[in-house]
Amino acid sequence: MHLVAGLSYLPFAIETSKGLAGLVDNTLPGNPIPRLIFNTMAMVAGLSLGPTTGEVGSLGAKAAMAANLPGLALIVSALVGGLVSLWLLRRKVETTVWWWLLVLLVVPNLMLIVSVFQSHVLMHLRYVITTWPVYGLLIGFIWANAGRRHVIPLVSSLLLVAVYVVSTISYFADPKYAREDITQLPSVLAEQMDPGDVLLIANDNAVVPMLVYGLAECPDNTINMRNVHAFDTLKATARAEPGGDTFVVLYRQWENAPAETLNAFLDETLAKPGQTWQWQGVELQRRPGRLVAEDGDGLDHGCAYDK
C-alpha cells in the first residue's frame, strides 16, 4: 500500500515542479547543505521551534542560532536521543519493521525535495509535517519495548513529546511562527487606492494570497518585485512623479530586499509613509507620489497569476 501511495504521488511531483519554478523565481543556491540541515530540523519540530526562515534571512544563520539556543538544544537532544533509542532497541523487532519505518520517513520527504529542486531548495518545509504520525509510532514503539533498564529510550521519547508539545503551542502562541495575515489587505487596497495610484508589491509571493483573499486583479499601475535582483533594477530605474500615491506591500522581505533597505530607498525617492496599515507579518504603506520604474531583471509590471 505504501508503495502504491508513493507511486501515485510521482505524477503530482513532476507536474507541480514546473509550476513551482514559475511561482518561486529564485536562483538555485550554490550550497544546499544549510537548507538540508534546516529541513531536517523542520522534520523534527515542524518549523515552529528554533530559528525561523525570517530570522535566518535577516540575522544570518549564526546569529539566528544563537538567539534560539534553548529551542535548538531541545530539538538536537530529542533527535540524538531518538536515534540512540532506536539503536538500543534494534533487536526488539524484525528487520522488516525497520525498513518500513525508514521508507515511511524518508520517501515522502525525498519526493518533496525532488519535486521542487529544479527551481530552488526551499523544499516546502510545511509539508514535512506528514512525517509526524511516523514519529508518533516511534514513540509508541519505544514505550512498548523499553523496559526499566532502558532509561535513555524512555527519556528520549519524553523529549520528542516535549518537542511536539512546545512546537505546537509556539505555532499558535508565538507571533514569529504565525502565518502572515493577508486577509484584510485586498479590501483596504480596494477602498483606499484611486485609479492613478501605483501599487508596489515588494515580494511576488504576496500576489497569490492577495488574489485568494479578494483582490479581483492587480491594478494597472502595479510594480512587482519577483526576486532578489528586483531591488537593483528598482534602484537603477525608479523615479517619482506627481499626481497620486504609491501603495507599498511589505511581505516576507527577507526573501528579496530587507524592509529597512527598501524603506530607506523609498524615503529618498518618494517620501516617508503618510499612512500605514499593519497585520501579522504584513505591512501596507501609503506614500505621496507615483513611483515609476522600468521592467528589468526581477522587476516587472502587473501580476503573473491574475489571469
Secondary structure, 3 states (H helix, E strand, C coil): CHHHHHHHHHHHHHHHHHHHHHHCCCCCCCCCHHHHHHHHHHHHHCCCCCCCHHHHHHHCHHHHHHHCHHHHHHHHHHHHHHHHHHHHCCCCCCHHHHHHHHHHHHHHHHHHHHHHCCCCCCCCHHHHHHHHHHHHHHHHHHHHHCCCCCHHHHHHHHHHHHHHHHHHHHHHHCHHHCCCCCCCHHHHHHHHCCCCCEEEECCHHHHHHHHHCCCCCCCCCEEEECCCCHHHHHHHHCEEEEEEEEEEEEECHHHCCCHHHHHHHHHHHCCCCCEEEEECCEEEEEEEEEEECCCECCEEECCCCCC
